[in-house]
Amino acid sequence: MNNKKTYIRIVVDLFLFLSIFLFPWWFASALAIVALAYFSSFYEILFFGFFVGVFSGYGPNAPIYCSIAAILALCLATVMKQRLIFSK
């Protein structure tokens, strides 16, 4: 079970990285938020936020703002996952 989830996580990471170049930033960010909700401790979103800022071309401060948004999304998702109860 763990190997399958690890394989899926690697595939999702590669797809998210490619989505930075293939899709608009808002679509790639929506995919990252879905992955953040699905996987536990999805720290890859921090790198995703930085790379979206670097490759978006919105100015020299974009990597900082996108990284801060990714940190806030990770913190918010962690708190929400702890407070919500999912039925099995």
Biopython code that builds the backbone (N, CA, C, O; Angstrom):
import numpy as np
from Bio.PDB.StructureBuilder import StructureBuilder

atoms = [
    (1, "MET", "N", (0.821, -1.196, 0.000)),
    (1, "MET", "CA", (0.000, 0.000, 0.000)),
    (1, "MET", "C", (0.865, 1.260, 0.000)),
    (1, "MET", "O", (0.577, 2.213, -0.724)),
    (2, "ASN", "N", (1.899, 1.264, 0.791)),
    (2, "ASN", "CA", (2.750, 2.440, 0.894)),
    (2, "ASN", "C", (3.514, 2.697, -0.399)),
    (2, "ASN", "O", (3.705, 3.851, -0.781)),
    (3, "ASN", "N", (3.952, 1.645, -1.075)),
    (3, "ASN", "CA", (4.664, 1.824, -2.340)),
    (3, "ASN", "C", (3.771, 2.439, -3.405)),
    (3, "ASN", "O", (4.224, 3.267, -4.195)),
    (4, "LYS", "N", (2.532, 2.048, -3.431)),
    (4, "LYS", "CA", (1.605, 2.598, -4.416)),
    (4, "LYS", "C", (1.371, 4.088, -4.152)),
    (4, "LYS", "O", (1.354, 4.890, -5.086)),
    (5, "LYS", "N", (1.194, 4.452, -2.898)),
    (5, "LYS", "CA", (0.968, 5.857, -2.567)),
    (5, "LYS", "C", (2.216, 6.696, -2.859)),
    (5, "LYS", "O", (2.106, 7.844, -3.289)),
    (6, "THR", "N", (3.391, 6.128, -2.627)),
    (6, "THR", "CA", (4.637, 6.833, -2.943)),
    (6, "THR", "C", (4.767, 7.029, -4.448)),
    (6, "THR", "O", (5.168, 8.099, -4.905)),
    (7, "TYR", "N", (4.434, 6.006, -5.213)),
    (7, "TYR", "CA", (4.480, 6.108, -6.671)),
    (7, "TYR", "C", (3.512, 7.183, -7.168)),
    (7, "TYR", "O", (3.858, 7.973, -8.046)),
    (8, "ILE", "N", (2.312, 7.214, -6.614)),
    (8, "ILE", "CA", (1.325, 8.218, -7.012)),
    (8, "ILE", "C", (1.822, 9.615, -6.651)),
    (8, "ILE", "O", (1.629, 10.565, -7.411)),
    (9, "ARG", "N", (2.461, 9.735, -5.490)),
    (9, "ARG", "CA", (2.970, 11.040, -5.066)),
    (9, "ARG", "C", (4.066, 11.543, -5.999)),
    (9, "ARG", "O", (4.114, 12.732, -6.313)),
    (10, "ILE", "N", (4.942, 10.653, -6.442)),
    (10, "ILE", "CA", (6.006, 11.038, -7.372)),
    (10, "ILE", "C", (5.417, 11.471, -8.712)),
    (10, "ILE", "O", (5.863, 12.456, -9.300)),
    (11, "VAL", "N", (4.429, 10.745, -9.188)),
    (11, "VAL", "CA", (3.779, 11.099, -10.454)),
    (11, "VAL", "C", (3.085, 12.455, -10.338)),
    (11, "VAL", "O", (3.154, 13.273, -11.256)),
    (12, "VAL", "N", (2.419, 12.691, -9.212)),
    (12, "VAL", "CA", (1.750, 13.978, -9.003)),
    (12, "VAL", "C", (2.776, 15.105, -8.925)),
    (12, "VAL", "O", (2.542, 16.190, -9.458)),
    (13, "ASP", "N", (3.912, 14.859, -8.267)),
    (13, "ASP", "CA", (4.969, 15.876, -8.202)),
    (13, "ASP", "C", (5.483, 16.237, -9.587)),
    (13, "ASP", "O", (5.661, 17.414, -9.901)),
    (14, "LEU", "N", (5.719, 15.235, -10.407)),
    (14, "LEU", "CA", (6.182, 15.498, -11.774)),
    (14, "LEU", "C", (5.137, 16.249, -12.587)),
    (14, "LEU", "O", (5.467, 17.152, -13.357)),
    (15, "PHE", "N", (3.875, 15.870, -12.410)),
    (15, "PHE", "CA", (2.805, 16.551, -13.139)),
    (15, "PHE", "C", (2.673, 18.003, -12.686)),
    (15, "PHE", "O", (2.457, 18.895, -13.506)),
    (16, "LEU", "N", (2.803, 18.239, -11.379)),
    (16, "LEU", "CA", (2.740, 19.617, -10.888)),
    (16, "LEU", "C", (3.896, 20.451, -11.423)),
    (16, "LEU", "O", (3.710, 21.613, -11.785)),
    (17, "PHE", "N", (5.082, 19.867, -11.475)),
    (17, "PHE", "CA", (6.219, 20.601, -12.009)),
    (17, "PHE", "C", (6.005, 20.933, -13.493)),
    (17, "PHE", "O", (6.299, 22.047, -13.927)),
    (18, "LEU", "N", (5.504, 19.987, -14.254)),
    (18, "LEU", "CA", (5.226, 20.254, -15.673)),
    (18, "LEU", "C", (4.082, 21.251, -15.847)),
    (18, "LEU", "O", (4.067, 22.021, -16.807)),
    (19, "SER", "N", (3.127, 21.237, -14.919)),
    (19, "SER", "CA", (1.989, 22.150, -15.042)),
    (19, "SER", "C", (2.403, 23.610, -14.881)),
    (19, "SER", "O", (1.703, 24.510, -15.347)),
    (20, "ILE", "N", (3.533, 23.847, -14.226)),
    (20, "ILE", "CA", (4.032, 25.220, -14.110)),
    (20, "ILE", "C", (4.311, 25.793, -15.500)),
    (20, "ILE", "O", (4.079, 26.977, -15.743)),
    (21, "PHE", "N", (4.801, 24.965, -16.395)),
    (21, "PHE", "CA", (5.167, 25.414, -17.740)),
    (21, "PHE", "C", (4.030, 25.276, -18.750)),
    (21, "PHE", "O", (3.991, 26.011, -19.737)),
    (22, "LEU", "N", (3.105, 24.345, -18.515)),
    (22, "LEU", "CA", (2.083, 24.050, -19.512)),
    (22, "LEU", "C", (0.756, 24.769, -19.299)),
    (22, "LEU", "O", (0.020, 25.006, -20.258)),
    (23, "PHE", "N", (0.444, 25.117, -18.057)),
    (23, "PHE", "CA", (-0.865, 25.680, -17.741)),
    (23, "PHE", "C", (-0.701, 27.069, -17.115)),
    (23, "PHE", "O", (0.394, 27.437, -16.687)),
    (24, "PRO", "N", (-1.793, 27.836, -17.064)),
    (24, "PRO", "CA", (-1.731, 29.116, -16.357)),
    (24, "PRO", "C", (-1.468, 28.891, -14.863)),
    (24, "PRO", "O", (-1.708, 27.803, -14.340)),
    (25, "TRP", "N", (-0.976, 29.926, -14.190)),
    (25, "TRP", "CA", (-0.597, 29.779, -12.791)),
    (25, "TRP", "C", (-1.781, 29.399, -11.916)),
    (25, "TRP", "O", (-1.614, 28.653, -10.951)),
    (26, "TRP", "N", (-2.976, 29.897, -12.230)),
    (26, "TRP", "CA", (-4.138, 29.625, -11.384)),
    (26, "TRP", "C", (-4.582, 28.177, -11.496)),
    (26, "TRP", "O", (-5.070, 27.608, -10.519)),
    (27, "PHE", "N", (-4.423, 27.563, -12.675)),
    (27, "PHE", "CA", (-4.789, 26.152, -12.838)),
    (27, "PHE", "C", (-3.770, 25.260, -12.134)),
    (27, "PHE", "O", (-4.139, 24.287, -11.476)),
    (28, "ALA", "N", (-2.495, 25.593, -12.276)),
    (28, "ALA", "CA", (-1.453, 24.826, -11.593)),
    (28, "ALA", "C", (-1.590, 24.949, -10.082)),
    (28, "ALA", "O", (-1.352, 23.983, -9.356)),
    (29, "SER", "N", (-1.971, 26.124, -9.606)),
    (29, "SER", "CA", (-2.172, 26.313, -8.172)),
    (29, "SER", "C", (-3.375, 25.518, -7.663)),
    (29, "SER", "O", (-3.342, 24.987, -6.553)),
    (30, "ALA", "N", (-4.421, 25.435, -8.460)),
    (30, "ALA", "CA", (-5.579, 24.625, -8.079)),
    (30, "ALA", "C", (-5.193, 23.149, -7.982)),
    (30, "ALA", "O", (-5.642, 22.447, -7.076)),
    (31, "LEU", "N", (-4.370, 22.684, -8.905)),
    (31, "LEU", "CA", (-3.889, 21.296, -8.825)),
    (31, "LEU", "C", (-3.049, 21.076, -7.573)),
    (31, "LEU", "O", (-3.143, 20.026, -6.938)),
    (32, "ALA", "N", (-2.239, 22.050, -7.219)),
    (32, "ALA", "CA", (-1.411, 21.930, -6.015)),
    (32, "ALA", "C", (-2.270, 21.902, -4.754)),
    (32, "ALA", "O", (-1.947, 21.189, -3.804)),
    (33, "ILE", "N", (-3.346, 22.659, -4.735)),
    (33, "ILE", "CA", (-4.231, 22.655, -3.575)),
    (33, "ILE", "C", (-4.959, 21.323, -3.448)),
    (33, "ILE", "O", (-5.160, 20.830, -2.338)),
    (34, "VAL", "N", (-5.352, 20.744, -4.566)),
    (34, "VAL", "CA", (-5.967, 19.410, -4.536)),
    (34, "VAL", "C", (-4.970, 18.379, -4.006)),
    (34, "VAL", "O", (-5.327, 17.525, -3.194)),
    (35, "ALA", "N", (-3.732, 18.459, -4.463)),
    (35, "ALA", "CA", (-2.703, 17.543, -3.965)),
    (35, "ALA", "C", (-2.439, 17.781, -2.482)),
    (35, "ALA", "O", (-2.191, 16.833, -1.737)),
    (36, "LEU", "N", (-2.490, 19.022, -2.057)),
    (36, "LEU", "CA", (-2.299, 19.357, -0.647)),
    (36, "LEU", "C", (-3.398, 18.752, 0.210)),
    (36, "LEU", "O", (-3.146, 18.320, 1.335)),
    (37, "ALA", "N", (-4.602, 18.718, -0.312)),
    (37, "ALA", "CA", (-5.715, 18.120, 0.433)),
    (37, "ALA", "C", (-5.635, 16.594, 0.441)),
    (37, "ALA", "O", (-6.065, 15.956, 1.402)),
    (38, "TYR", "N", (-5.089, 16.010, -0.619)),
    (38, "TYR", "CA", (-5.076, 14.548, -0.741)),
    (38, "TYR", "C", (-3.938, 13.907, 0.049)),
    (38, "TYR", "O", (-4.152, 12.915, 0.745)),
    (39, "PHE", "N", (-2.733, 14.462, -0.052)),
    (39, "PHE", "CA", (-1.559, 13.853, 0.579)),
    (39, "PHE", "C", (-1.325, 14.446, 1.962)),
    (39, "PHE", "O", (-1.627, 15.612, 2.218)),
    (40, "SER", "N", (-0.782, 13.622, 2.842)),
    (40, "SER", "CA", (-0.399, 14.139, 4.154)),
    (40, "SER", "C", (1.013, 14.712, 4.062)),
    (40, "SER", "O", (1.884, 14.144, 3.403)),
    (41, "SER", "N", (1.222, 15.831, 4.723)),
    (41, "SER", "CA", (2.522, 16.512, 4.750)),
    (41, "SER", "C", (3.063, 16.749, 3.344)),
    (41, "SER", "O", (4.149, 16.281, 3.002)),
    (42, "PHE", "N", (2.319, 17.458, 2.554)),
    (42, "PHE", "CA", (2.702, 17.726, 1.170)),
    (42, "PHE", "C", (3.611, 18.954, 1.125)),
    (42, "PHE", "O", (3.201, 20.035, 0.703)),
    (43, "TYR", "N", (4.863, 18.758, 1.572)),
    (43, "TYR", "CA", (5.819, 19.857, 1.640)),
    (43, "TYR", "C", (6.316, 20.291, 0.265)),
    (43, "TYR", "O", (6.962, 21.332, 0.139)),
    (44, "GLU", "N", (6.027, 19.520, -0.741)),
    (44, "GLU", "CA", (6.433, 19.884, -2.092)),
    (44, "GLU", "C", (5.769, 21.168, -2.557)),
    (44, "GLU", "O", (6.242, 21.812, -3.494)),
    (45, "ILE", "N", (4.680, 21.541, -1.911)),
    (45, "ILE", "CA", (3.989, 22.772, -2.307)),
    (45, "ILE", "C", (4.861, 24.004, -2.064)),
    (45, "ILE", "O", (4.669, 25.034, -2.710)),
    (46, "LEU", "N", (5.810, 23.907, -1.143)),
    (46, "LEU", "CA", (6.717, 25.032, -0.903)),
    (46, "LEU", "C", (7.616, 25.271, -2.110)),
    (46, "LEU", "O", (7.821, 26.415, -2.518)),
    (47, "PHE", "N", (8.153, 24.197, -2.681)),
    (47, "PHE", "CA", (8.961, 24.325, -3.898)),
    (47, "PHE", "C", (8.088, 24.760, -5.076)),
    (47, "PHE", "O", (8.505, 25.562, -5.912)),
    (48, "PHE", "N", (6.883, 24.221, -5.124)),
    (48, "PHE", "CA", (5.954, 24.591, -6.184)),
    (48, "PHE", "C", (5.676, 26.095, -6.154)),
    (48, "PHE", "O", (5.712, 26.756, -7.192)),
    (49, "GLY", "N", (5.400, 26.630, -4.964)),
    (49, "GLY", "CA", (5.123, 28.061, -4.842)),
    (49, "GLY", "C", (6.297, 28.911, -5.285)),
    (49, "GLY", "O", (6.112, 29.925, -5.960)),
    (50, "PHE", "N", (7.497, 28.509, -4.914)),
    (50, "PHE", "CA", (8.678, 29.265, -5.324)),
    (50, "PHE", "C", (8.854, 29.228, -6.840)),
    (50, "PHE", "O", (9.110, 30.260, -7.461)),
    (51, "PHE", "N", (8.717, 28.037, -7.442)),
    (51, "PHE", "CA", (8.923, 27.916, -8.883)),
    (51, "PHE", "C", (7.831, 28.623, -9.681)),
    (51, "PHE", "O", (8.105, 29.155, -10.757)),
    (52, "VAL", "N", (6.618, 28.636, -9.181)),
    (52, "VAL", "CA", (5.561, 29.396, -9.861)),
    (52, "VAL", "C", (5.921, 30.871, -9.870)),
    (52, "VAL", "O", (5.728, 31.556, -10.875)),
    (53, "GLY", "N", (6.438, 31.358, -8.765)),
    (53, "GLY", "CA", (6.848, 32.767, -8.708)),
    (53, "GLY", "C", (8.014, 33.079, -9.625)),
    (53, "GLY", "O", (8.055, 34.140, -10.247)),
    (54, "VAL", "N", (8.970, 32.148, -9.710)),
    (54, "VAL", "CA", (10.149, 32.375, -10.555)),
    (54, "VAL", "C", (9.772, 32.369, -12.030)),
    (54, "VAL", "O", (10.215, 33.231, -12.788)),
    (55, "PHE", "N", (8.962, 31.408, -12.438)),
    (55, "PHE", "CA", (8.665, 31.243, -13.860)),
    (55, "PHE", "C", (7.421, 31.989, -14.327)),
    (55, "PHE", "O", (7.092, 31.948, -15.512)),
    (56, "SER", "N", (6.720, 32.671, -13.417)),
    (56, "SER", "CA", (5.505, 33.365, -13.844)),
    (56, "SER", "C", (5.808, 34.659, -14.586)),
    (56, "SER", "O", (5.053, 35.053, -15.474)),
    (57, "GLY", "N", (6.900, 35.321, -14.233)),
    (57, "GLY", "CA", (7.263, 36.544, -14.929)),
    (57, "GLY", "C", (6.493, 37.760, -14.482)),
    (57, "GLY", "O", (6.354, 38.710, -15.253)),
    (58, "TYR", "N", (5.983, 37.767, -13.255)),
    (58, "TYR", "CA", (5.204, 38.900, -12.769)),
    (58, "TYR", "C", (6.034, 39.925, -12.022)),
    (58, "TYR", "O", (5.477, 40.860, -11.448)),
    (59, "GLY", "N", (7.331, 39.779, -12.014)),
    (59, "GLY", "CA", (8.175, 40.765, -11.370)),
    (59, "GLY", "C", (9.161, 40.121, -10.418)),
    (59, "GLY", "O", (9.112, 38.918, -10.162)),
    (60, "PRO", "N", (10.057, 40.944, -9.899)),
    (60, "PRO", "CA", (11.117, 40.388, -9.050)),
    (60, "PRO", "C", (10.628, 39.905, -7.689)),
    (60, "PRO", "O", (11.307, 39.099, -7.052)),
    (61, "ASN", "N", (9.472, 40.373, -7.226)),
    (61, "ASN", "CA", (8.961, 39.962, -5.915)),
    (61, "ASN", "C", (7.998, 38.783, -5.989)),
    (61, "ASN", "O", (7.534, 38.312, -4.951)),
    (62, "ALA", "N", (7.692, 38.302, -7.165)),
    (62, "ALA", "CA", (6.735, 37.207, -7.321)),
    (62, "ALA", "C", (7.165, 35.933, -6.600)),
    (62, "ALA", "O", (6.311, 35.290, -5.989)),
    (63, "PRO", "N", (8.444, 35.524, -6.633)),
    (63, "PRO", "CA", (8.813, 34.310, -5.886)),
    (63, "PRO", "C", (8.574, 34.435, -4.381)),
    (63, "PRO", "O", (8.226, 33.457, -3.720)),
    (64, "ILE", "N", (8.762, 35.633, -3.849)),
    (64, "ILE", "CA", (8.541, 35.837, -2.421)),
    (64, "ILE", "C", (7.055, 35.713, -2.099)),
    (64, "ILE", "O", (6.681, 35.030, -1.146)),
    (65, "TYR", "N", (6.216, 36.363, -2.881)),
    (65, "TYR", "CA", (4.779, 36.323, -2.629)),
    (65, "TYR", "C", (4.205, 34.925, -2.837)),
    (65, "TYR", "O", (3.366, 34.475, -2.058)),
    (66, "CYS", "N", (4.650, 34.248, -3.871)),
    (66, "CYS", "CA", (4.154, 32.893, -4.123)),
    (66, "CYS", "C", (4.633, 31.919, -3.050)),
    (66, "CYS", "O", (3.899, 31.004, -2.674)),
    (67, "SER", "N", (5.837, 32.103, -2.560)),
    (67, "SER", "CA", (6.338, 31.250, -1.484)),
    (67, "SER", "C", (5.562, 31.486, -0.199)),
    (67, "SER", "O", (5.247, 30.537, 0.518)),
    (68, "ILE", "N", (5.251, 32.738, 0.099)),
    (68, "ILE", "CA", (4.450, 33.049, 1.286)),
    (68, "ILE", "C", (3.051, 32.456, 1.156)),
    (68, "ILE", "O", (2.507, 31.933, 2.129)),
    (69, "ALA", "N", (2.470, 32.531, -0.031)),
    (69, "ALA", "CA", (1.149, 31.940, -0.257)),
    (69, "ALA", "C", (1.195, 30.421, -0.079)),
    (69, "ALA", "O", (0.258, 29.833, 0.461)),
    (70, "ALA", "N", (2.277, 29.785, -0.528)),
    (70, "ALA", "CA", (2.411, 28.337, -0.365)),
    (70, "ALA", "C", (2.570, 27.957, 1.104)),
    (70, "ALA", "O", (2.012, 26.957, 1.553)),
    (71, "ILE", "N", (3.328, 28.750, 1.848)),
    (71, "ILE", "CA", (3.489, 28.492, 3.288)),
    (71, "ILE", "C", (2.154, 28.629, 4.004)),
    (71, "ILE", "O", (1.806, 27.798, 4.844)),
    (72, "LEU", "N", (1.409, 29.674, 3.674)),
    (72, "LEU", "CA", (0.095, 29.868, 4.287)),
    (72, "LEU", "C", (-0.871, 28.744, 3.923)),
    (72, "LEU", "O", (-1.645, 28.296, 4.769)),
    (73, "ALA", "N", (-0.832, 28.286, 2.677)),
    (73, "ALA", "CA", (-1.700, 27.185, 2.257)),
    (73, "ALA", "C", (-1.347, 25.903, 3.006)),
    (73, "ALA", "O", (-2.237, 25.160, 3.419)),
    (74, "LEU", "N", (-0.059, 25.643, 3.182)),
    (74, "LEU", "CA", (0.377, 24.444, 3.913)),
    (74, "LEU", "C", (-0.059, 24.523, 5.370)),
    (74, "LEU", "O", (-0.554, 23.538, 5.918)),
    (75, "CYS", "N", (0.114, 25.667, 6.000)),
    (75, "CYS", "CA", (-0.298, 25.823, 7.398)),
    (75, "CYS", "C", (-1.816, 25.685, 7.548)),
    (75, "CYS", "O", (-2.297, 25.017, 8.463)),
    (76, "LEU", "N", (-2.556, 26.314, 6.654)),
    (76, "LEU", "CA", (-4.008, 26.237, 6.706)),
    (76, "LEU", "C", (-4.497, 24.809, 6.485)),
    (76, "LEU", "O", (-5.403, 24.347, 7.179)),
    (77, "ALA", "N", (-3.909, 24.119, 5.535)),
    (77, "ALA", "CA", (-4.317, 22.739, 5.267)),
    (77, "ALA", "C", (-3.992, 21.826, 6.445)),
    (77, "ALA", "O", (-4.763, 20.919, 6.760)),
    (78, "THR", "N", (-2.858, 22.062, 7.092)),
    (78, "THR", "CA", (-2.488, 21.246, 8.246)),
    (78, "THR", "C", (-3.475, 21.438, 9.388)),
    (78, "THR", "O", (-3.895, 20.469, 10.020)),
    (79, "VAL", "N", (-3.844, 22.681, 9.651)),
    (79, "VAL", "CA", (-4.807, 22.956, 10.719)),
    (79, "VAL", "C", (-6.171, 22.375, 10.377)),
    (79, "VAL", "O", (-6.832, 21.792, 11.237)),
    (80, "MET", "N", (-6.594, 22.527, 9.138)),
    (80, "MET", "CA", (-7.900, 22.011, 8.736)),
    (80, "MET", "C", (-7.945, 20.490, 8.809)),
    (80, "MET", "O", (-8.962, 19.925, 9.213)),
    (81, "LYS", "N", (-6.862, 19.816, 8.427)),
    (81, "LYS", "CA", (-6.822, 18.359, 8.489)),
    (81, "LYS", "C", (-6.877, 17.859, 9.924)),
    (81, "LYS", "O", (-7.443, 16.799, 10.191)),
    (82, "GLN", "N", (-6.296, 18.611, 10.848)),
    (82, "GLN", "CA", (-6.338, 18.212, 12.247)),
    (82, "GLN", "C", (-7.711, 18.418, 12.858)),
    (82, "GLN", "O", (-8.108, 17.660, 13.743)),
    (83, "ARG", "N", (-8.438, 19.416, 12.411)),
    (83, "ARG", "CA", (-9.729, 19.732, 13.002)),
    (83, "ARG", "C", (-10.900, 19.000, 12.360)),
    (83, "ARG", "O", (-11.940, 18.813, 12.992)),
    (84, "LEU", "N", (-10.738, 18.592, 11.120)),
    (84, "LEU", "CA", (-11.809, 17.870, 10.431)),
    (84, "LEU", "C", (-11.700, 16.391, 10.717)),
    (84, "LEU", "O", (-10.602, 15.855, 10.860)),
    (85, "ILE", "N", (-12.837, 15.737, 10.799)),
    (85, "ILE", "CA", (-12.862, 14.296, 11.004)),
    (85, "ILE", "C", (-13.400, 13.672, 9.727)),
    (85, "ILE", "O", (-14.513, 13.965, 9.289)),
    (86, "PHE", "N", (-12.588, 12.812, 9.144)),
    (86, "PHE", "CA", (-12.993, 12.125, 7.925)),
    (86, "PHE", "C", (-13.484, 10.729, 8.283)),
    (86, "PHE", "O", (-12.820, 10.018, 9.038)),
    (87, "SER", "N", (-14.616, 10.332, 7.763)),
    (87, "SER", "CA", (-15.104, 8.972, 8.027)),
    (87, "SER", "C", (-14.368, 8.008, 7.125)),
    (87, "SER", "O", (-14.020, 8.342, 5.992)),
    (88, "LYS", "N", (-14.134, 6.824, 7.625)),
    (88, "LYS", "CA", (-13.361, 5.832, 6.863)),
    (88, "LYS", "C", (-14.236, 4.851, 6.158)),
    (88, "LYS", "O", (-13.735, 3.956, 5.476)),
]
sb = StructureBuilder()
sb.init_structure("model")
sb.init_model(0)
sb.init_chain("A")
sb.init_seg("    ")
for serial, (resi, resn, name, xyz) in enumerate(atoms, 1):
    if name == "N":
        sb.init_residue(resn, " ", resi, " ")
    sb.init_atom(name, np.array(xyz, "f"), 0.0, 1.0, " ", f" {name:<3s}", serial, name[0])
structure = sb.get_structure()
